[in-house]
Amino acid sequence: MTFVQCEVCGRYISGKSYRVIIERAKMIVCGGCSRLGSDYWEVPPSIKRIVKKDVRSPQKIPIKKRQSATTQTLELVEDFNLCIRQARKKLELSHEDLGRKIGEKISVLRKIESGKMIPDNKLVNKLEHALKTKLLVPFIEPKLPQVNLSPPREATLGEIVLLKGKKGEVNKEREPS
């Protein structure tokens, strides 16, 4: 059994696939995305053979989980917004200049500098490179004071006698005379 991916949403098409034209592009899509298209097109016989050879089952598609060690061991400095503002002013860059330099919107840079937005790792790397400053520092786990908890001990016989004696006294007081 072969699975085909929808070229619009990326899901695997388990039922019927549709061949539609969306903005002058011929695509193979699922039923949900077929309403986005306008016309229907036929696959020429020479392309049908190529399409069948290139289709892989979902089990054979390798899934790469890439997490670099730097993202796990580095964290953003606490006052990142002030560091960015100071570094930008030190280099005499305006928001517009910095935005053009790293390819980001001015509004995003202003939100980051005001502390309303926390940049992702990709943007942090761009800012570090452009501003020539360090924004990621090694993560230091806070040391908690050790509390020596002694294991719970059981009540001694003397404590049990005292407790039973007190209960008896309380019961005697409550009994009507």
C-alpha positions in Angstrom: 0.0 0.0 0.0 1.4 3.4 -0.9 0.7 6.6 0.8 0.7 10.0 -0.8 1.2 13.3 1.0 -1.2 16.2 0.4 0.9 19.0 -1.2 -1.1 21.7 0.7 -1.4 20.5 4.3 1.2 17.7 4.3 -1.0 15.0 5.8 -0.9 11.5 4.3 -3.9 10.9 2.0 -5.6 7.7 3.2 -8.6 7.8 0.9 -9.0 9.3 -2.6 -6.5 11.8 -3.7 -7.6 14.8 -5.9 -5.6 16.4 -8.7 -6.5 20.1 -8.6 -5.0 23.4 -9.9 -4.4 26.0 -7.1 -3.1 29.3 -8.3 -1.9 27.8 -11.6 0.0 25.0 -9.8 -1.0 21.4 -10.4 -1.2 19.6 -7.0 -2.2 16.3 -5.6 -4.3 17.0 -2.5 -6.6 15.4 0.1 -10.3 15.8 0.1 -10.3 18.7 2.6 -7.8 20.7 0.5 -9.5 19.9 -2.8 -12.0 22.6 -2.3 -9.2 25.1 -2.5 -8.5 24.2 -6.1 -10.5 25.2 -9.2 -9.9 22.7 -12.0 -9.1 19.0 -12.3 -6.1 17.8 -14.2 -4.9 14.4 -15.4 -1.5 12.9 -14.8 0.2 12.0 -18.1 1.2 8.3 -18.2 4.9 9.0 -18.2 4.6 10.9 -14.9 2.4 8.2 -13.3 5.4 5.8 -13.3 7.7 8.4 -11.7 5.1 9.3 -9.0 4.6 5.7 -8.0 8.4 5.1 -7.7 9.0 8.2 -5.5 6.2 7.5 -3.1 7.3 6.0 0.2 5.3 4.6 3.1 5.3 6.7 6.3 7.3 4.1 8.2 10.3 4.4 5.9 10.6 8.2 6.1 13.4 9.0 8.6 12.5 11.5 11.3 15.4 13.6 12.4 15.2 15.0 15.8 18.0 17.5 16.0 18.6 19.3 19.3 22.0 20.8 19.7 23.7 20.6 23.0 23.9 24.4 23.2 20.1 24.9 23.4 19.9 22.5 26.3 22.8 24.0 28.3 22.5 27.7 27.5 19.9 30.1 28.6 19.1 33.7 27.8 20.5 36.3 30.2 18.1 37.7 32.7 18.2 41.3 31.5 18.5 40.5 27.8 16.3 43.5 26.8 18.7 46.0 28.4 21.8 44.2 27.0 20.3 44.4 23.5 19.4 48.1 23.8 22.9 49.0 25.2 24.7 47.1 22.6 22.6 48.6 19.8 23.2 52.1 21.1 26.9 51.4 21.6 27.2 50.5 17.9 25.0 53.6 17.1 22.4 51.6 15.3 18.7 52.5 15.0 16.0 49.9 15.1 15.7 50.2 11.4 19.4 49.6 10.8 19.5 46.6 13.1 16.3 45.2 11.5 17.8 45.5 8.0 21.1 44.0 9.2 19.5 40.8 10.7 16.4 40.6 8.6 13.8 41.2 11.3 10.9 43.6 11.6 11.3 46.8 13.6 8.3 46.0 15.7 9.8 42.7 16.8 13.0 44.5 17.9 11.1 47.1 19.8 9.0 44.4 21.6 12.2 42.5 22.5 13.9 45.7 23.8 10.8 46.6 25.9 10.7 43.1 27.4 7.3 42.3 26.0 8.7 39.5 23.8 11.3 36.8 24.4 13.4 36.0 21.3 13.8 32.4 20.1 17.3 30.9 19.8 17.6 31.7 16.1 16.9 35.4 16.7 19.2 35.4 19.7 22.0 34.1 17.6 21.4 36.8 15.0 21.4 39.5 17.6 24.6 38.2 19.2 26.4 38.2 15.9 25.1 41.6 14.8 25.6 43.3 18.2 28.8 41.5 19.1 27.5 40.7 22.6 26.7 37.5 24.6 23.1 36.9 25.3 23.2 33.2 26.0 25.0 32.0 29.1 25.5 28.5 30.5 22.6 27.3 32.6 23.5 27.1 36.3 21.2 25.1 38.3 20.4 26.8 41.6 21.7 25.0 44.6 19.0 24.3 47.1 19.9 24.0 50.8 20.0 20.4 51.9 17.4 19.6 54.5 18.2 16.6 56.7 15.0 14.8 57.2 15.3 12.1 59.7 13.2 9.0 58.9 9.9 9.0 60.6 10.1 7.1 63.9 7.4 5.1 65.5 5.8 6.1 68.8 7.3 4.7 71.9 5.3 2.7 74.5 5.4 5.6 76.9 3.9 7.9 74.3 1.2 5.4 73.5 0.3 5.1 77.2 0.1 8.9 77.5 -2.1 9.2 74.5 -4.5 6.5 75.7 -4.6 8.0 79.1 -5.5 11.4 77.7 -8.2 9.9 75.6 -9.7 8.2 78.6 -9.7 11.5 80.6 -11.4 13.3 77.8 -14.1 10.6 77.6 -14.6 10.7 81.3 -15.2 14.4 81.2 -17.8 14.0 78.5 -19.8 11.2 80.2 -22.9 12.6 81.9 -23.0 12.2 85.7 
